[in-house]
Amino acid sequence: MATEREKTDRFKRVAEKRTNRIIEQIRLLGNCANKSNYQYSDEDVEKIFFAIEKELRETKAKYKVIEQGKLFEL
């Protein structure tokens, strides 16, 4: 079974890679804002960011549930 240190190290390694990948994808999405290459409506943009923000809220809530679900210790 993995130790707490191993779990922490694994979390940091995986979370950093995944976070950097997400950030890069968001930057690439920003390239779609170039009106000389793409045509879109304000409604399209709202739909995109609503979906992203919804997923972000849901994922963030998963971390809060873990914190709230912890048992009391002295």
Secondary structure in CASP SS format (residue, H / E / C, confidence):
PFRMAT SS
TARGET T0000
AUTHOR 0000-0000-0000
METHOD secondary structure of the structure
MODEL  1
M C 1.00
A C 1.00
T C 1.00
E H 1.00
R H 1.00
E H 1.00
K H 1.00
T H 1.00
D H 1.00
R H 1.00
F H 1.00
K H 1.00
R H 1.00
V H 1.00
A H 1.00
E H 1.00
K H 1.00
R H 1.00
T H 1.00
N H 1.00
R H 1.00
I H 1.00
I H 1.00
E H 1.00
Q H 1.00
I H 1.00
R H 1.00
L H 1.00
L H 1.00
G H 1.00
N H 1.00
C H 1.00
A H 1.00
N C 1.00
K C 1.00
S C 1.00
N C 1.00
Y C 1.00
Q C 1.00
Y C 1.00
S C 1.00
D H 1.00
E H 1.00
D H 1.00
V H 1.00
E H 1.00
K H 1.00
I H 1.00
F H 1.00
F H 1.00
A H 1.00
I H 1.00
E H 1.00
K H 1.00
E H 1.00
L H 1.00
R H 1.00
E H 1.00
T H 1.00
K H 1.00
A H 1.00
K H 1.00
Y H 1.00
K H 1.00
V H 1.00
I H 1.00
E H 1.00
Q H 1.00
G C 1.00
K C 1.00
L C 1.00
F C 1.00
E C 1.00
L C 1.00
END
